[in-house]
């Protein structure tokens, strides 16, 4: 099993910044992707950003140029720097990691951290 502990959520005004952090522990061998997803009230969970073990990143169009994901695969940590926040960024943000074992992917989720952006 993989345990994910998130921190860094909170409330900010529009235009502000927050930094989310996530640390993985447990059966952490073969993690090959880490990332962040979010879920706003009444909406489905959506991808925010991912970073793979090779350093390649992927961002949702809505956050490109404002959010930056970084990961340390030696420490099994992933961070999300969020700048120029907008009210529509308000959501619960979830850390996610993917590990591979004999060709099968396993996904793990954090408990979620609330981000609230007021106008």
N, C-alpha and C positions, 0 to 999 in steps of 0.2 A: 504494500500500500504506500501511497504518497500523501503526505500531509502538507497542505499549503496554508501559510499564515500571511494575511494581507494587512497592510497598514497604510495610513496616509489620506484616507477620505476626509471629507468635511464640507463646510459651506463657504462659498466665496461669492463675490459679486461678479457680474459679467465683466470679462476682460482680465480677470484674475488668473492665478496659477495654482496648481496643486501637483503634488508628486505622490504617486502610488508605488508601494513596494510590496514584493511578494517573495517569501522564502520557502523553498521546498525541503522536506526532510522525509526520511523513511527509505523506501525502495526506490532510490533515485538513479539507479544505473540506467543507462540507455535513454535518458531524456533527450529528445532531439528537437523539440519545439516548445517554446513558452510564449504565453501571450495574455492578452486582456480582452474580455468581452464585457458587454453591458446590457442591462435590461431596464428600460423605462416602464413606468406604470402603464399597463394595458397593451404593452408591446412585446414582441418576441425578443429573445436574447440575440444580440448581434455582435459580430466581430468588431473589435476596435483596432487591434494591432497584434502582430505576431513577429517573433524572431526565431530563426532556426539555429541549430548548432553551428552552421557555417557562417552565421552572421547576416543572412538575408532577412530583410524585413518586409512586412506587408501591412498596409494601412487601409482602413475604410476611407472612402473618398471624403466623407464628412469631417475627418480629423486631419487629413494630410496638410502639412505645413504648420499645424498647431501642436500636435502631439508627437512625442519622440519616445520610442521604446528602446530599452537597452537591457542586455542580459549578460550574466556572468555564469557560464556553464561549469566553471570550476567550483563556484560557491552555490550554484543552483538558486540564483536570485534573478528576478526580473523586475524592472522598474518602468513606470510610465510617467513621463513628464508632460503635464498638460498645461499649455499656455493659451492665452486668448480665449478663455472658456466662455461658452455661451449658455443661455438657459436651456437650450435643447440638448446640452451635454448632461443634464441632470438624469441620473440613473444609479442603479446599483452596479458597481463594477466588480467583475469576477476574474480572478487569476485562473489561468488554465495551463496545464502542462500535458505534453504528450510524450509517452515513452513507447519504445518498440521492443518487442520480445518475440524472437523467432517469427518475424514477419507480421505480427499482429500489433496493431496500435491500441494503446490504452490511454484514456483521457481522465484527468483528475481536475477537480474544481475546488477553489477556495470558498470560504463562507460568504464572501461578498462584502464590499465596503461602499457606503453611501456617499455619493457626490451630489451636492446640491448647488446650483448656480442661480443666483437671483439677478433680476434685471435692475 
